[in-house]
Amino acid sequence: MSRNIDCATEAASKTRKESKHMDDDRFAQLENRLAHVEDELVHARRQVDALRRSSRAGLAERLTSRLVLCGAVALGALSLGTAAAAPAPQTLTVKAPFSVVSANGTIVFRVGVDALGGGVAKIFSASQNPVLSLQTSVAGAGGEVAVSGDVSGQVARLGGNGAQLALRFYKGSTIEAGMGATADGGILEIFDKKGTRTAKVANNGSGGTMGIYGNDGKNTALLGNSESGRGGLDILSASGNPAATLAAVAGGGYFAVANQAGIARVEAGILPSDQGIVRVFGPGGFDFIKGRK
């Protein structure tokens, strides 16, 4: 039994000695390799120095450039590897409303939400007036851009109602002019300082029309085209009916004067025989004046 223990102890001791001997050999090998590398570096430095001092300095510079290039490529590869391992950027989300202020605390930009749930963005001037706005239209069916005068109170609004765009000009909240599109084509409207429409140019499907309006907003005159494509002018009464009409017809010109109901009581025109005629209507019928053949 004692002999077996001694044998085991001797074997363990021998194993430790062999392991230590192997570690010593490995360290020795590493030291030899490091020494060899140092010798090679010293030798390379001496060669470069010799080349620089010799007439072949250009070759030394090219060699140095190649070393620098190799180093740059290695650094680039390292940088690419680092960038590839970098995490993807996160999306920044900010909840409205919020404001962006300058260094002195004045508001330069503000984002909010309107009553319909659409976005509103405004840019402010140095005097803290909103001079540019992006928002949904009043109907909520399109976008709108508003440009404001800093102190004049004038505003230009470009926006749509989902299908058609319009450009409107305001003095404060009062509209002064507008242009846009309808189902028949373009339209231009002029308003007075109270916001009452005084003129309109548009298309009625047969051609262009122009309406003139009074201070009460009622149409007083209409210049346009008939369905046959001929021009005409209507002067309207207070009831909105034509009081006087001047138009082009198949035979030439036509003129009529009407009562409040819009019924013609005097007519003048051209007969197919190329004779002028004037008809005057009364309760019992009409009389006429006709040119001679």
TAPERA-V788755 format. One record per run of one state. SS is the DSSP state (H for helix, E for strand, L for the rest). FROM is the first residue (numbers start at 1). TO is the last residue. If there is no record, write none. Layout:
# TAPERA-V788755
ss=[SS & SS]
from=[FROM & FROM]
to=[TO & TO]
This chain:
# TAPERA-V788755
ss=[L & H & L & H & L & E & L & E & L & E & L & E & L & E & L & E & L & E & L & E & L & E & L & E & L & E & L & E & L & E & L & E & L & E & L & E & L & E & L & E & L]
from=[1 & 2 & 54 & 57 & 86 & 98 & 102 & 107 & 114 & 119 & 125 & 130 & 137 & 143 & 149 & 154 & 161 & 165 & 172 & 174 & 182 & 186 & 192 & 197 & 204 & 208 & 214 & 219 & 226 & 231 & 237 & 242 & 250 & 252 & 259 & 264 & 271 & 276 & 283 & 285 & 291]
to=[1 & 53 & 56 & 85 & 97 & 101 & 106 & 113 & 118 & 124 & 129 & 136 & 142 & 148 & 153 & 160 & 164 & 171 & 173 & 181 & 185 & 191 & 196 & 203 & 207 & 213 & 218 & 225 & 230 & 236 & 241 & 249 & 251 & 258 & 263 & 270 & 275 & 282 & 284 & 290 & 293]
